[in-house]
Amino acid sequence: MGEYTKIYSRKDDMQTVYLKNMVFNLNIVVGDYTMYNDFVDDPKNFKKNNVLY
């Protein structure tokens, strides 16, 4: 998998994700290598948990 399709940034780290490969909304701008870490909830829920409007 290339960097532009990879969701998790490290092999054994399921708490850190590349946001660019998960957020598909024209109103949300994310850099190519922007990472998000969530050690409490599933980081794939970034949009639901962090984008209010």
VENMOBEL-V661841 format. One record per residue. N is the residue number from 1. RES is the residue in one small letter. PSI is psi in whole degrees, -180 to 180 (none if undefined). OMEGA is omega in whole degrees, -180 to 180 (none if undefined). BURIAL is # if it has 16 or more other C-alpha atoms within 10 Angstrom, else .. Layout:
# VENMOBEL-V661841
n: <N;N>
res: <RES;RES>
psi: <PSI;PSI>
omega: <OMEGA;OMEGA>
burial: <BURIAL;BURIAL>
This chain:
# VENMOBEL-V661841
n: <1;2;3;4;5;6;7;8;9;10;11;12;13;14;15;16;17;18;19;20;21;22;23;24;25;26;27;28;29;30;31;32;33;34;35;36;37;38;39;40;41;42;43;44;45;46;47;48;49;50;51;52;53>
res: <m;g;e;y;t;k;i;y;s;r;k;d;d;m;q;t;v;y;l;k;n;m;v;f;n;l;n;i;v;v;g;d;y;t;m;y;n;d;f;v;d;d;p;k;n;f;k;k;n;n;v;l;y>
psi: <134;168;-28;-1;-7;133;-52;137;-29;150;-50;17;104;15;-12;129;157;118;-35;-31;6;-27;112;75;125;-21;-5;117;126;136;160;-36;25;127;154;133;133;107;-2;-49;173;122;-17;-11;21;-51;-45;-39;-20;-18;107;-39;none>
omega: <179;180;-175;177;-176;178;-179;-175;180;-174;-175;-179;-180;179;-176;-178;169;-177;-177;-177;-179;-175;-178;-180;-178;-180;179;-179;-178;177;-177;-176;179;-180;177;178;176;-177;179;-178;176;-178;177;177;-178;-176;-179;-175;-171;-179;-174;-176;none>
burial: <.;.;.;.;.;.;#;#;#;.;.;.;.;#;#;#;#;#;#;#;#;#;#;.;.;.;.;.;.;#;.;.;.;.;#;.;#;.;.;.;.;.;#;#;.;#;.;.;.;.;.;.;.>
